Amino acid sequence: MHLEKSDEELWASFKKGNFEAFSSIYNHYSHDMIRYGLKIQADKQIVQDAIHDLFIEIWSAKKRLSHIKSIRFYLLKSLRYKLLAVSRKQQKDNFVEIEEISETLAEENFKELLEDQDIKISQIKSSLKQLSTRQQEVIYLYFYLAYSIQQIADFMEVNYQSAANLLQRALAALRKLIKLHILLFIVNLIRFF
């Protein structure tokens, strides 16, 4: 059903009580929600519970929900709020699992960079670990989820310029760290011979 209708049409149908539309939304977006949720909360059961709770809530409140343009954006942002609330309740400061985001970014988003510059995945992982949590998040949103800068700004609740600056600083820091790793590799190689 989702492939036949735009997000706006699918959402409108769901809001009218169409269970098939609701089911289509769940089936189409739940996998992305789990993947994104695991970047915020390491416990898969908590993520799945939050997703199920969120879908129960939106079904219950379907007639009161506002018009949206992007279902994915709405669901991921809602899930983010839910998981951050859970984290605050548990008093944990594990916003992003660095190893998971590093692997995801290295394997799925930097393939061209790896091919062009023969950079090892371990070098990228090491570089990503040195970025701040917000820099890691903005890189994930931009490269992995393919969000525009405006969507990132809305998602992170900052203005457009702040999101653009954060992305540029994160990419500049990542490039600098990767170049440093390459330089250290070359120095160690020279020492070996």
ZAMIZA-729437 format. One line per field, with one value per atom (N, C-alpha, C): residue number from 1; atom name; x, y, z. Coordinates in nm, 4 decimals, always signed. Layout:
N
zase <- [NUM,...]
guvo <- [CA,...]
east <- [X,...]
north <- [Y,...]
up <- [Z,...]
END
This chain:
193
zase <- [1,1,1,2,2,2,3,3,3,4,4,4,5,5,5,6,6,6,7,7,7,8,8,8,9,9,9,10,10,10,11,11,11,12,12,12,13,13,13,14,14,14,15,15,15,16,16,16,17,17,17,18,18,18,19,19,19,20,20,20,21,21,21,22,22,22,23,23,23,24,24,24,25,25,25,26,26,26,27,27,27,28,28,28,29,29,29,30,30,30,31,31,31,32,32,32,33,33,33,34,34,34,35,35,35,36,36,36,37,37,37,38,38,38,39,39,39,40,40,40,41,41,41,42,42,42,43,43,43,44,44,44,45,45,45,46,46,46,47,47,47,48,48,48,49,49,49,50,50,50,51,51,51,52,52,52,53,53,53,54,54,54,55,55,55,56,56,56,57,57,57,58,58,58,59,59,59,60,60,60,61,61,61,62,62,62,63,63,63,64,64,64,65,65,65,66,66,66,67,67,67,68,68,68,69,69,69,70,70,70,71,71,71,72,72,72,73,73,73,74,74,74,75,75,75,76,76,76,77,77,77,78,78,78,79,79,79,80,80,80,81,81,81,82,82,82,83,83,83,84,84,84,85,85,85,86,86,86,87,87,87,88,88,88,89,89,89,90,90,90,91,91,91,92,92,92,93,93,93,94,94,94,95,95,95,96,96,96,97,97,97,98,98,98,99,99,99,100,100,100,101,101,101,102,102,102,103,103,103,104,104,104,105,105,105,106,106,106,107,107,107,108,108,108,109,109,109,110,110,110,111,111,111,112,112,112,113,113,113,114,114,114,115,115,115,116,116,116,117,117,117,118,118,118,119,119,119,120,120,120,121,121,121,122,122,122,123,123,123,124,124,124,125,125,125,126,126,126,127,127,127,128,128,128,129,129,129,130,130,130,131,131,131,132,132,132,133,133,133,134,134,134,135,135,135,136,136,136,137,137,137,138,138,138,139,139,139,140,140,140,141,141,141,142,142,142,143,143,143,144,144,144,145,145,145,146,146,146,147,147,147,148,148,148,149,149,149,150,150,150,151,151,151,152,152,152,153,153,153,154,154,154,155,155,155,156,156,156,157,157,157,158,158,158,159,159,159,160,160,160,161,161,161,162,162,162,163,163,163,164,164,164,165,165,165,166,166,166,167,167,167,168,168,168,169,169,169,170,170,170,171,171,171,172,172,172,173,173,173,174,174,174,175,175,175,176,176,176,177,177,177,178,178,178,179,179,179,180,180,180,181,181,181,182,182,182,183,183,183,184,184,184,185,185,185,186,186,186,187,187,187,188,188,188,189,189,189,190,190,190,191,191,191,192,192,192,193,193,193]
guvo <- [N,CA,C,N,CA,C,N,CA,C,N,CA,C,N,CA,C,N,CA,C,N,CA,C,N,CA,C,N,CA,C,N,CA,C,N,CA,C,N,CA,C,N,CA,C,N,CA,C,N,CA,C,N,CA,C,N,CA,C,N,CA,C,N,CA,C,N,CA,C,N,CA,C,N,CA,C,N,CA,C,N,CA,C,N,CA,C,N,CA,C,N,CA,C,N,CA,C,N,CA,C,N,CA,C,N,CA,C,N,CA,C,N,CA,C,N,CA,C,N,CA,C,N,CA,C,N,CA,C,N,CA,C,N,CA,C,N,CA,C,N,CA,C,N,CA,C,N,CA,C,N,CA,C,N,CA,C,N,CA,C,N,CA,C,N,CA,C,N,CA,C,N,CA,C,N,CA,C,N,CA,C,N,CA,C,N,CA,C,N,CA,C,N,CA,C,N,CA,C,N,CA,C,N,CA,C,N,CA,C,N,CA,C,N,CA,C,N,CA,C,N,CA,C,N,CA,C,N,CA,C,N,CA,C,N,CA,C,N,CA,C,N,CA,C,N,CA,C,N,CA,C,N,CA,C,N,CA,C,N,CA,C,N,CA,C,N,CA,C,N,CA,C,N,CA,C,N,CA,C,N,CA,C,N,CA,C,N,CA,C,N,CA,C,N,CA,C,N,CA,C,N,CA,C,N,CA,C,N,CA,C,N,CA,C,N,CA,C,N,CA,C,N,CA,C,N,CA,C,N,CA,C,N,CA,C,N,CA,C,N,CA,C,N,CA,C,N,CA,C,N,CA,C,N,CA,C,N,CA,C,N,CA,C,N,CA,C,N,CA,C,N,CA,C,N,CA,C,N,CA,C,N,CA,C,N,CA,C,N,CA,C,N,CA,C,N,CA,C,N,CA,C,N,CA,C,N,CA,C,N,CA,C,N,CA,C,N,CA,C,N,CA,C,N,CA,C,N,CA,C,N,CA,C,N,CA,C,N,CA,C,N,CA,C,N,CA,C,N,CA,C,N,CA,C,N,CA,C,N,CA,C,N,CA,C,N,CA,C,N,CA,C,N,CA,C,N,CA,C,N,CA,C,N,CA,C,N,CA,C,N,CA,C,N,CA,C,N,CA,C,N,CA,C,N,CA,C,N,CA,C,N,CA,C,N,CA,C,N,CA,C,N,CA,C,N,CA,C,N,CA,C,N,CA,C,N,CA,C,N,CA,C,N,CA,C,N,CA,C,N,CA,C,N,CA,C,N,CA,C,N,CA,C,N,CA,C,N,CA,C,N,CA,C,N,CA,C,N,CA,C,N,CA,C,N,CA,C,N,CA,C,N,CA,C,N,CA,C,N,CA,C,N,CA,C,N,CA,C,N,CA,C,N,CA,C,N,CA,C,N,CA,C,N,CA,C,N,CA,C,N,CA,C,N,CA,C,N,CA,C,N,CA,C,N,CA,C,N,CA,C,N,CA,C,N,CA,C,N,CA,C,N,CA,C,N,CA,C,N,CA,C,N,CA,C]
east <- [+0.0815,+0.0000,+0.0849,+0.1941,+0.2765,+0.3331,+0.3682,+0.4270,+0.3258,+0.1989,+0.0948,+0.0591,+0.0811,+0.0379,+0.1567,+0.1444,+0.2462,+0.2317,+0.3333,+0.3270,+0.2040,+0.1757,+0.0626,-0.0701,-0.0848,-0.2082,-0.2198,-0.1088,-0.1078,-0.1423,-0.0843,-0.1096,-0.2561,-0.3083,-0.4492,-0.5415,-0.5100,-0.5901,-0.5837,-0.4644,-0.4467,-0.5274,-0.5212,-0.5924,-0.7439,-0.7925,-0.9354,-0.9722,-0.8720,-0.8998,-0.8729,-0.8093,-0.7800,-0.6672,-0.7019,-0.6040,-0.5001,-0.5386,-0.4433,-0.3330,-0.3698,-0.2714,-0.1794,-0.2387,-0.1609,-0.0614,-0.1089,-0.0250,+0.0868,+0.0550,+0.1550,+0.2634,+0.2224,+0.3196,+0.4111,+0.3532,+0.4332,+0.5306,+0.4797,+0.5638,+0.6754,+0.6464,+0.7446,+0.8526,+0.8184,+0.9124,+0.9690,+0.9138,+0.9584,+1.1039,+1.1497,+1.2890,+1.3848,+1.3566,+1.4394,+1.4364,+1.3209,+1.3078,+1.3935,+1.3949,+1.4785,+1.6254,+1.6668,+1.8076,+1.8453,+1.7601,+1.7895,+1.7839,+1.6845,+1.6701,+1.7907,+1.8529,+1.9714,+2.0929,+2.0870,+2.1940,+2.1787,+2.0579,+2.0292,+2.0289,+1.9745,+1.9596,+2.0125,+2.1098,+2.1746,+2.0862,+1.9905,+1.9050,+1.7930,+1.8020,+1.7057,+1.5633,+1.5467,+1.4127,+1.3488,+1.4271,+1.3756,+1.3343,+1.4160,+1.3842,+1.2541,+1.2424,+1.1215,+0.9982,+1.0121,+0.9004,+0.8605,+0.9598,+0.9313,+0.8593,+0.9007,+0.8359,+0.6916,+0.6714,+0.5345,+0.4475,+0.5014,+0.4272,+0.3919,+0.4886,+0.4659,+0.3530,+0.3534,+0.2471,+0.1113,+0.1093,-0.0164,-0.0672,+0.0251,-0.0125,-0.0639,+0.0048,-0.0426,-0.1741,-0.1964,-0.3257,-0.4364,-0.4085,-0.5087,-0.5387,-0.4369,-0.4524,-0.4653,-0.4941,-0.4895,-0.5713,-0.6865,-0.7722,-0.7211,-0.6404,-0.5867,-0.4497,-0.3882,-0.2552,-0.2637,-0.1584,-0.1569,-0.1137,-0.1290,-0.0878,+0.0656,+0.1249,+0.2705,+0.3086,+0.4317,+0.4801,+0.5645,+0.6355,+0.7233,+0.6939,+0.6391,+0.6088,+0.7368,+0.8386,+0.9668,+1.0252,+1.0266,+1.0799,+1.0009,+0.8689,+0.7828,+0.8091,+0.8139,+0.8328,+0.9709,+1.0747,+1.2094,+1.2253,+1.1689,+1.1778,+1.0982,+0.9809,+0.9000,+0.9717,+1.0320,+1.1077,+1.2259,+1.2907,+1.4048,+1.3604,+1.2503,+1.1994,+1.1669,+1.1037,+1.0665,+1.1888,+1.2887,+1.4089,+1.4920,+1.4951,+1.5670,+1.4977,+1.3655,+1.2917,+1.3234,+1.3310,+1.3672,+1.5080,+1.5989,+1.7372,+1.7449,+1.6673,+1.6673,+1.6139,+1.5112,+1.4551,+1.5568,+1.6335,+1.7329,+1.8626,+1.8724,+1.9893,+2.1156,+2.1010,+2.2166,+2.2562,+2.3826,+2.4312,+2.4902,+2.4177,+2.4644,+2.3838,+2.4036,+2.3235,+2.3517,+2.4770,+2.5099,+2.6086,+2.5853,+2.6806,+2.7848,+2.9006,+3.0024,+3.0443,+3.0634,+3.1084,+3.0074,+2.8776,+2.7755,+2.7679,+2.7698,+2.7617,+2.8883,+3.0019,+3.1275,+3.1225,+3.0777,+3.0683,+2.9707,+2.8558,+2.7547,+2.8077,+2.8663,+2.9185,+3.0324,+3.1211,+3.2357,+3.1926,+3.1008,+3.0622,+2.9647,+2.8742,+2.7687,+2.7844,+2.8521,+2.8540,+2.9885,+3.0947,+3.2254,+3.2929,+3.2141,+3.2718,+3.3545,+3.3022,+3.3772,+3.5065,+3.4998,+3.6192,+3.7220,+3.6756,+3.7660,+3.8317,+3.7529,+3.8059,+3.9026,+3.8684,+3.9507,+4.0825,+4.0821,+4.2005,+4.2603,+4.2071,+4.2569,+4.2703,+4.1704,+4.1713,+4.1096,+4.1716,+4.1206,+4.0010,+3.9087,+3.7900,+3.8297,+3.9332,+3.9750,+4.0190,+4.0759,+4.1168,+3.9938,+3.8910,+3.7687,+3.7011,+3.6953,+3.6360,+3.7085,+3.8382,+3.9183,+3.8923,+3.8811,+3.8540,+3.7149,+3.6152,+3.4786,+3.4668,+3.5410,+3.5362,+3.5833,+3.6628,+3.7176,+3.6253,+3.5208,+3.4245,+3.3295,+3.2716,+3.1727,+3.0455,+2.9615,+2.8355,+2.7496,+2.7414,+2.6593,+2.7171,+2.8501,+2.9121,+2.8827,+2.8878,+2.8549,+2.7090,+2.6213,+2.4794,+2.4534,+2.5149,+2.4899,+2.5447,+2.6571,+2.7111,+2.6172,+2.5650,+2.4710,+2.3449,+2.2895,+2.1671,+2.1895,+2.3023,+2.3287,+2.3640,+2.4568,+2.5029,+2.4182,+2.3829,+2.3122,+2.1632,+2.0988,+1.9557,+1.9266,+2.0319,+2.0203,+1.9279,+1.9350,+1.8570,+1.9225,+1.8395,+1.8904,+1.9338,+2.0047,+2.0485,+1.9272,+1.8226,+1.7020,+1.6356,+1.6303,+1.5727,+1.6562,+1.7877,+1.8759,+1.8503,+1.8373,+1.8106,+1.6797,+1.5763,+1.4471,+1.4578,+1.5274,+1.5403,+1.6172,+1.7258,+1.8103,+1.7641,+1.6581,+1.6004,+1.7016,+1.7693,+1.8604,+1.8245,+1.8800,+1.8495,+1.9338,+1.8979,+1.9614,+2.1121,+2.1534,+2.2962,+2.3744,+2.3160,+2.3837,+2.4017,+2.2996,+2.3103,+2.4165,+2.4172,+2.5174,+2.6580,+2.6731,+2.8042,+2.8480,+2.7560,+2.7884,+2.8333,+2.7630,+2.8008,+2.9376,+2.9609,+3.0897,+3.2045,+3.1819,+3.2864,+3.3121,+3.2053,+3.2209,+3.2995,+3.2665,+3.3377,+3.4825,+3.5056,+3.6433,+3.7248,+3.6650,+3.7347,+3.7629,+3.6672,+3.6856,+3.7963,+3.7960,+3.9024,+4.0393,+4.0463,+4.1730,+4.2215,+4.1301,+4.1661,+4.2087,+4.1396,+4.1750,+4.3129,+4.3389,+4.4710,+4.5797,+4.5514,+4.6474,+4.6750,+4.5713,+4.5891,+4.6726,+4.6491,+4.7274,+4.8737,+4.8965,+5.0327,+5.1034,+5.0356,+5.0956,+5.1250,+5.0356,+5.0577,+5.1834,+5.1987,+5.3154,+5.4433,+5.4405,+5.5583,+5.5956,+5.4986,+5.5272,+5.5783,+5.5261,+5.5726,+5.7182,+5.7513,+5.8897,+5.9833,+5.9403,+6.0219,+6.0476,+5.9477,+5.9588,+6.0686,+6.0801,+6.1821,+6.3063]
north <- [-0.1203,+0.0000,+0.1254,+0.1284,+0.2481,+0.2908,+0.1961,+0.2295,+0.2972,+0.2745,+0.3302,+0.4742,+0.5115,+0.6422,+0.7222,+0.8541,+0.9404,+0.9344,+0.9833,+0.9874,+1.0643,+1.1750,+1.2584,+1.1845,+1.1120,+1.0363,+0.9196,+0.8507,+0.7370,+0.7834,+0.8960,+0.9505,+0.9921,+1.0558,+1.0991,+0.9778,+0.8728,+0.7512,+0.6884,+0.6837,+0.6312,+0.7134,+0.8460,+0.9333,+0.9121,+0.8643,+0.8358,+0.6999,+0.6276,+0.4996,+0.3789,+0.3979,+0.2873,+0.2027,+0.0831,-0.0040,-0.0548,-0.0717,-0.1154,-0.0099,+0.1168,+0.2249,+0.2240,+0.2060,+0.1981,+0.0818,-0.0327,-0.1516,-0.1278,-0.0617,-0.0297,+0.0619,+0.1598,+0.2502,+0.1705,+0.0857,+0.0047,-0.0851,-0.1564,-0.2500,-0.1794,-0.0622,+0.0102,+0.0772,+0.1253,+0.2073,+0.1418,+0.0333,-0.0229,-0.0684,-0.1231,-0.1678,-0.0486,+0.0592,+0.1806,+0.2359,+0.2263,+0.2774,+0.1963,+0.0657,-0.0174,+0.0173,+0.0269,+0.0594,+0.1947,+0.2940,+0.4255,+0.4218,+0.3544,+0.3464,+0.2846,+0.1874,+0.1234,+0.2163,+0.3266,+0.4264,+0.5121,+0.5158,+0.5964,+0.5104,+0.3911,+0.3008,+0.1632,+0.1137,-0.0133,-0.1350,-0.1234,-0.2363,-0.2510,-0.3557,-0.3759,-0.3914,-0.4550,-0.4746,-0.3403,-0.2494,-0.1162,-0.0431,-0.0553,+0.0092,-0.0484,-0.1797,-0.2420,-0.2034,-0.2011,-0.1591,-0.0150,+0.0711,+0.2119,+0.2263,+0.1492,+0.1539,+0.1059,-0.0045,-0.0554,+0.0430,+0.1006,+0.2018,+0.3208,+0.3634,+0.4770,+0.4463,+0.3277,+0.2933,+0.2808,+0.2311,+0.2255,+0.3675,+0.4563,+0.5956,+0.6651,+0.6455,+0.7174,+0.6586,+0.5293,+0.4724,+0.5307,+0.5396,+0.5926,+0.7399,+0.8131,+0.9574,+0.9963,+0.9022,+0.9261,+1.0464,+1.0675,+1.1777,+1.3140,+1.3125,+1.4380,+1.4744,+1.3832,+1.4091,+1.5112,+1.5895,+1.6924,+1.6351,+1.7143,+1.6794,+1.6785,+1.5778,+1.5731,+1.5483,+1.5878,+1.5677,+1.4420,+1.4055,+1.2885,+1.1978,+1.0818,+0.9863,+0.9412,+0.9121,+0.8651,+0.9670,+1.0920,+1.1985,+1.2064,+1.2040,+1.2109,+1.0938,+0.9726,+0.8538,+0.8512,+0.8837,+0.8819,+0.9888,+1.1038,+1.2105,+1.1729,+1.1151,+1.0710,+0.9613,+0.8693,+0.7622,+0.8198,+0.9166,+0.9811,+1.0398,+1.1137,+1.1713,+1.0629,+0.9564,+0.8468,+0.7824,+0.7548,+0.6878,+0.7798,+0.9073,+1.0010,+1.0119,+1.0049,+1.0067,+0.8814,+0.7666,+0.6424,+0.6541,+0.7094,+0.7249,+0.8161,+0.9224,+1.0135,+0.9423,+0.8614,+0.7874,+0.6906,+0.6278,+0.5310,+0.5985,+0.7277,+0.8083,+0.7534,+0.7179,+0.6710,+0.7793,+0.7879,+0.8856,+0.8149,+0.7141,+0.6391,+0.6809,+0.8016,+0.8526,+0.7786,+0.7488,+0.6808,+0.5694,+0.4543,+0.3444,+0.3692,+0.4171,+0.4596,+0.3459,+0.2300,+0.1190,+0.0872,+0.0864,+0.0549,+0.1614,+0.2879,+0.3940,+0.3967,+0.3670,+0.3638,+0.2560,+0.1364,+0.0275,+0.0621,+0.1168,+0.1508,+0.2549,+0.3612,+0.4658,+0.4138,+0.3375,+0.2875,+0.1927,+0.1042,+0.0018,+0.0528,+0.1437,+0.1819,+0.3210,+0.4110,+0.5493,+0.5981,+0.5284,+0.5747,+0.4780,+0.3994,+0.3028,+0.3738,+0.4827,+0.5558,+0.6113,+0.6634,+0.7166,+0.6067,+0.4898,+0.3761,+0.3369,+0.3305,+0.2905,+0.3942,+0.5212,+0.6272,+0.6446,+0.6315,+0.6640,+0.5434,+0.4245,+0.3024,+0.3200,+0.3779,+0.3967,+0.2744,+0.2227,+0.1040,+0.1399,+0.0464,+0.0674,+0.1004,+0.0370,+0.0628,+0.2077,+0.2686,+0.4091,+0.4999,+0.4672,+0.5474,+0.5305,+0.4058,+0.3815,+0.4609,+0.4557,+0.5280,+0.6787,+0.7282,+0.8711,+0.9083,+0.8255,+0.8541,+0.8552,+0.7702,+0.7643,+0.8938,+0.9686,+1.0923,+1.2121,+1.1943,+1.3026,+1.3122,+1.4297,+1.4468,+1.3698,+1.3482,+1.2769,+1.3479,+1.4794,+1.5543,+1.5475,+1.5469,+1.5334,+1.3952,+1.2925,+1.1582,+1.1529,+1.2158,+1.2138,+1.2850,+1.4010,+1.4759,+1.3999,+1.3316,+1.2506,+1.1343,+1.0716,+0.9608,+1.0089,+1.1201,+1.1709,+1.2102,+1.2729,+1.3224,+1.2104,+1.1225,+1.0199,+0.8934,+0.8472,+0.7200,+0.7346,+0.8352,+0.8551,+0.9500,+1.0108,+1.1013,+1.2198,+1.2727,+1.3908,+1.5146,+1.6088,+1.7380,+1.8173,+1.9242,+2.0072,+2.0648,+2.1023,+2.1550,+2.0481,+1.9245,+1.8155,+1.7889,+1.7966,+1.7788,+1.8899,+2.0123,+2.1256,+2.1050,+2.0653,+2.0393,+1.9244,+1.8194,+1.7003,+1.7297,+1.8065,+1.8359,+1.9611,+2.0235,+2.1432,+2.2581,+2.2827,+2.3961,+2.4680,+2.5881,+2.6565,+2.5991,+2.6347,+2.5792,+2.6017,+2.7242,+2.7573,+2.6760,+2.6542,+2.5740,+2.4297,+2.3756,+2.2391,+2.2307,+2.3284,+2.3300,+2.3418,+2.4303,+2.4478,+2.3203,+2.2567,+2.1337,+2.0250,+2.0110,+1.9120,+1.9436,+2.0685,+2.1062,+2.0839,+2.1198,+2.0983,+1.9492,+1.8695,+1.7252,+1.6650,+1.7060,+1.6530,+1.6999,+1.8259,+1.8773,+1.8027,+1.7802,+1.7077,+1.5646,+1.5015,+1.3642,+1.3573,+1.4502,+1.4523,+1.4699,+1.5607,+1.5878,+1.4632,+1.3975,+1.2771,+1.1639,+1.1501,+1.0455,+1.0743,+1.2001,+1.2356,+1.2075,+1.2351,+1.2067,+1.0568,+0.9747,+0.8296,+0.7815,+0.8407,+0.8037,+0.8416,+0.9620,+1.0085,+0.9177,+0.8826,+0.7926,+0.6557,+0.6090,+0.4811,+0.4867,+0.5953,+0.6112,+0.6198,+0.6968,+0.7086,+0.5715,+0.4956,+0.3613,+0.2683,+0.2843,+0.2045,+0.2350,+0.3640,+0.4060,+0.3512,+0.3561,+0.3032,+0.1536,+0.0840,-0.0595,-0.0945,-0.0145,-0.0405,+0.0317]
up <- [+0.0000,+0.0000,+0.0000,+0.0752,+0.0863,-0.0479,-0.1322,-0.2603,-0.3515,-0.3279,-0.4121,-0.3738,-0.2512,-0.2021,-0.1496,-0.1561,-0.0975,+0.0549,+0.1237,+0.2693,+0.3174,+0.2509,+0.2933,+0.2760,+0.1655,+0.1409,+0.2386,+0.2613,+0.3531,+0.4947,+0.5372,+0.6704,+0.6837,+0.5816,+0.5850,+0.5951,+0.5220,+0.5268,+0.6662,+0.7228,+0.8584,+0.9598,+0.9465,+1.0402,+1.0361,+0.9218,+0.9088,+0.9673,+1.0194,+1.0823,+0.9945,+0.8814,+0.7906,+0.8512,+0.8975,+0.9627,+0.8632,+0.7378,+0.6355,+0.6170,+0.6205,+0.6099,+0.7324,+0.8494,+0.9734,+0.9672,+0.9229,+0.9099,+0.8093,+0.7015,+0.5989,+0.6557,+0.7341,+0.7977,+0.8893,+0.9708,+1.0629,+0.9866,+0.8887,+0.8133,+0.7366,+0.6866,+0.6062,+0.6909,+0.8090,+0.8858,+1.0117,+1.0580,+1.1863,+1.1831,+1.0716,+1.0633,+1.0756,+1.0031,+1.0139,+1.1557,+1.2188,+1.3557,+1.4525,+1.4345,+1.5218,+1.5014,+1.3750,+1.3466,+1.4058,+1.3877,+1.4428,+1.5957,+1.6499,+1.7949,+1.8624,+1.7968,+1.8544,+1.8567,+1.7857,+1.7925,+1.9182,+1.9708,+2.0892,+2.2145,+2.2023,+2.3174,+2.2769,+2.3507,+2.3155,+2.3394,+2.4280,+2.4624,+2.3587,+2.2773,+2.1684,+2.2203,+2.3350,+2.3907,+2.4269,+2.4823,+2.5159,+2.3887,+2.2840,+2.1561,+2.0985,+2.0966,+2.0430,+2.1251,+2.2574,+2.3421,+2.3129,+2.2963,+2.2674,+2.1332,+2.0346,+1.9029,+1.9131,+1.9833,+1.9984,+2.0752,+2.1820,+2.2580,+2.1695,+2.0882,+1.9990,+1.9000,+1.8416,+1.7460,+1.8151,+1.9375,+2.0128,+2.0376,+2.0758,+2.1030,+1.9779,+1.8638,+1.7449,+1.6937,+1.7127,+1.6735,+1.7609,+1.8914,+1.9843,+1.9585,+1.9145,+1.8955,+1.7483,+1.6614,+1.5173,+1.4710,+1.5299,+1.4849,+1.5336,+1.6397,+1.6943,+1.6360,+1.5631,+1.5074,+1.3950,+1.3842,+1.2808,+1.1466,+1.0445,+0.9088,+0.9044,+0.8417,+0.8292,+0.6841,+0.6486,+0.5124,+0.4996,+0.6076,+0.6032,+0.7228,+0.6950,+0.8020,+0.8700,+0.7907,+0.8459,+0.9437,+0.9024,+0.9870,+1.1183,+1.1084,+1.2257,+1.3204,+1.2648,+1.3489,+1.4144,+1.3390,+1.3969,+1.5045,+1.4799,+1.5802,+1.7056,+1.6870,+1.8013,+1.8794,+1.8073,+1.8729,+1.9498,+1.8917,+1.9589,+2.0927,+2.0932,+2.2176,+2.3199,+2.2732,+2.3626,+2.4257,+2.3447,+2.3956,+2.4851,+2.4544,+2.5413,+2.6766,+2.6758,+2.8020,+2.8838,+2.8171,+2.8855,+2.9435,+2.8658,+2.9123,+3.0345,+3.0317,+3.1478,+3.2712,+3.2514,+3.3646,+3.4212,+3.3376,+3.3828,+3.4268,+3.4038,+3.4394,+3.3749,+3.2457,+3.1700,+3.0721,+3.0444,+2.9494,+2.8283,+2.7782,+2.6621,+2.5406,+2.4914,+2.3810,+2.2514,+2.2243,+2.0992,+2.1269,+2.0711,+2.0801,+1.9713,+2.0127,+1.9173,+1.8241,+1.8774,+1.7932,+1.6844,+1.7178,+1.6185,+1.5104,+1.5500,+1.4492,+1.3658,+1.4269,+1.3518,+1.2447,+1.2813,+1.1845,+1.0737,+1.1113,+1.0118,+0.9146,+0.9682,+0.8811,+0.7947,+0.8540,+0.7790,+0.6689,+0.6983,+0.6020,+0.4964,+0.5334,+0.4409,+0.3809,+0.4479,+0.4006,+0.3511,+0.3838,+0.3427,+0.2465,+0.1745,+0.0808,-0.0254,-0.0792,-0.1805,-0.1233,-0.0025,+0.0619,+0.0817,+0.1206,+0.1390,+0.0070,-0.0997,-0.2294,-0.2837,-0.2739,-0.3302,-0.2565,-0.1269,-0.0493,+0.0236,+0.0014,+0.0676,+0.2187,+0.2786,+0.4232,+0.4865,+0.5878,+0.6550,+0.7425,+0.7555,+0.8377,+0.9813,+1.0291,+1.1669,+1.1867,+1.0838,+1.0931,+1.1015,+1.0255,+1.0303,+1.1658,+1.2144,+1.3454,+1.4522,+1.4477,+1.5459,+1.5362,+1.4154,+1.3955,+1.4447,+1.4142,+1.4570,+1.6095,+1.6751,+1.8216,+1.8845,+1.8112,+1.8656,+1.8432,+1.7649,+1.7434,+1.8625,+1.8794,+1.9858,+1.9500,+2.0490,+2.0282,+1.9243,+1.9308,+1.8357,+1.6952,+1.6848,+1.5530,+1.4948,+1.5775,+1.5310,+1.4861,+1.5628,+1.5289,+1.3968,+1.3758,+1.2526,+1.1319,+1.1469,+1.0370,+1.0073,+1.1113,+1.0927,+1.0194,+1.0653,+1.0034,+0.8575,+0.8294,+0.6947,+0.5973,+0.6367,+0.5436,+0.5467,+0.6640,+0.6730,+0.6421,+0.7026,+0.6804,+0.5644,+0.5086,+0.3932,+0.4220,+0.5427,+0.5773,+0.5174,+0.4770,+0.4323,+0.5557,+0.5328,+0.6459,+0.7184,+0.6437,+0.7080,+0.7942,+0.7455,+0.8253,+0.9503,+0.9365,+1.0523,+1.1533,+1.1038,+1.1928,+1.2683,+1.1971,+1.2610,+1.3612,+1.3208,+1.4042,+1.5327,+1.5211,+1.6375,+1.7117,+1.6591,+1.7192,+1.7311,+1.6181,+1.6059,+1.4771,+1.4565,+1.3319,+1.2182,+1.0964,+0.9768,+0.9795,+1.0103,+1.0078,+1.1104,+1.2275,+1.3302,+1.2839,+1.2180,+1.1664,+1.0572,+0.9678,+0.8605,+0.9186,+1.0174,+1.0813,+1.1526,+1.2233,+1.2946,+1.1972,+1.0859,+0.9857,+0.9265,+0.8916,+0.8335,+0.9321,+1.0576,+1.1595,+1.1808,+1.1807,+1.1987,+1.0828,+0.9610,+0.8441,+0.8417,+0.8779,+0.8823,+0.9879,+1.1038,+1.2102,+1.1666,+1.1001,+1.0535,+0.9486,+0.8549,+0.7528,+0.8172,+0.9119,+0.9815,+1.0564,+1.1251,+1.2001,+1.1063,+0.9937,+0.8982,+0.8384,+0.8033,+0.7502,+0.8528,+0.9788,+1.0848,+1.0927,+1.0828,+1.0855,+0.9664,+0.8502,+0.7320,+0.7524,+0.8025,+0.8276,+0.9285,+1.0354,+1.1349,+1.0751,+0.9892,+0.9227,+0.8359,+0.7599,+0.6731,+0.7561,+0.8648,+0.9531,+1.0081,+1.0540,+1.1059,+0.9963,+0.8743,+0.7620,+0.7305,+0.7319,+0.7046,+0.8131,+0.9350,+1.0471,+1.0305,+0.9769,+0.9588,+0.8596,+0.7532,+0.6525,+0.6942]
END
